[in-house]
Amino acid sequence: MTGTSSSSSSSSSSSSSRSSSFSRSRIISSSSRLVVVVVVVVVVVVVVVVVVIVVVVEVVVVKVLVVVVVVVVVVVV
């Protein structure tokens, strides 16, 4: 009788340790997915900000060049 109860308690403890390790692996995989999503969002935001800065700087440089060309033409003529 004691052999049966000890084997059933060992099987229940091994199944509970399996389920706890499974839940730990699920938590780790979900947290790693969250990290990947956060990294992708940060990279996309950085790329968008850099593109906006480049476009704004380009527009400002083109306006300055146009003003410089107009001033040079007016001074020369």
Backbone torsions as a table, in degrees:
resi	resn	phi	psi	omega
1	MET	NA	-40.2	-179.2
2	THR	-69.9	-32.0	178.3
3	GLY	-64.0	-39.0	179.6
4	THR	-66.8	-43.4	-178.0
5	SER	-69.5	-35.6	179.8
6	SER	-71.1	-35.2	178.9
7	SER	-70.9	-36.2	178.7
8	SER	-70.2	-35.5	178.4
9	SER	-71.4	-34.9	178.1
10	SER	-70.3	-36.0	178.4
11	SER	-69.6	-35.9	178.5
12	SER	-70.3	-35.8	178.6
13	SER	-70.0	-36.3	178.5
14	SER	-70.0	-35.4	178.1
15	SER	-70.5	-35.1	178.0
16	SER	-70.0	-35.6	177.1
17	SER	-69.2	-35.3	176.4
18	ARG	-64.3	-43.4	-178.7
19	SER	-68.2	-35.5	178.7
20	SER	-69.7	-37.0	177.1
21	SER	-69.5	-34.1	177.0
22	PHE	-65.5	-42.5	179.2
23	SER	-67.9	-35.4	175.6
24	ARG	-62.8	-43.1	-179.2
25	SER	-67.6	-33.9	176.5
26	ARG	-66.9	-39.7	178.8
27	ILE	-65.0	-42.4	180.0
28	ILE	-64.3	-43.7	-178.7
29	SER	-67.7	-38.1	178.9
30	SER	-69.6	-36.7	178.2
31	SER	-70.4	-33.9	177.1
32	SER	-69.2	-35.0	174.6
33	ARG	-63.5	-41.1	179.4
34	LEU	-63.0	-40.5	178.2
35	VAL	-63.3	-42.0	179.5
36	VAL	-63.5	-42.4	179.9
37	VAL	-64.3	-42.3	179.7
38	VAL	-64.5	-41.5	179.6
39	VAL	-64.1	-42.4	180.0
40	VAL	-64.5	-41.6	179.8
41	VAL	-64.8	-42.0	179.1
42	VAL	-63.8	-42.1	-180.0
43	VAL	-64.4	-42.3	179.5
44	VAL	-63.7	-42.2	179.6
45	VAL	-64.2	-42.3	179.5
46	VAL	-63.5	-42.5	179.8
47	VAL	-63.8	-42.3	179.8
48	VAL	-64.5	-42.0	179.7
49	VAL	-64.5	-42.0	179.5
50	VAL	-64.6	-41.2	179.5
51	VAL	-65.1	-41.1	179.0
52	VAL	-64.8	-42.1	179.1
53	ILE	-63.1	-43.4	-179.5
54	VAL	-63.6	-42.2	-179.7
55	VAL	-65.5	-42.1	-179.9
56	VAL	-65.3	-43.6	179.3
57	VAL	-64.0	-40.3	179.0
58	GLU	-62.1	-43.7	179.9
59	VAL	-64.0	-42.0	179.6
60	VAL	-65.4	-42.4	180.0
61	VAL	-64.0	-41.3	179.2
62	VAL	-64.5	-41.1	178.6
63	LYS	-64.3	-42.5	179.3
64	VAL	-63.8	-42.1	178.7
65	LEU	-63.3	-40.2	178.7
66	VAL	-63.9	-42.3	179.1
67	VAL	-64.2	-42.4	-179.9
68	VAL	-63.4	-43.3	179.7
69	VAL	-64.2	-41.7	179.6
70	VAL	-65.1	-41.8	179.6
71	VAL	-64.6	-42.8	179.7
72	VAL	-63.6	-42.3	179.9
73	VAL	-64.7	-41.1	-179.1
74	VAL	-67.6	-39.8	-179.2
75	VAL	-68.9	-40.9	-177.6
76	VAL	-70.2	-40.5	-177.6
77	VAL	-83.6	NA	NA
